[in-house]
């Protein structure tokens, strides 16, 4: 019984005295590379590229979109919706299917 009370404090002291691993600097990953906080990168998501900055959000690294275009890239035309019907008069009577 007395040994148990002797071993616990010694074990605790050894655990606290052991060197702790140093924390790595937080980085964001993109295009197979690491980026530090504040660096920017051109990201491609769903086939569209945009400029983003590596930031900390709620203690985690995250990409924040800062521009719709990447530097040196030709401007993209404004996307048009193909599901919007052309403007015109609305039907006044129901049509048969």
Secondary structure, DSSP 8 states (H G I E B T S, - for coil): -HHHHHHHHHHHHHHHHS--------EEEETTEEEETT-EEEEEETTEEEEEEEEEETTEEEEEEEESS-TT---------SSS-------SS----
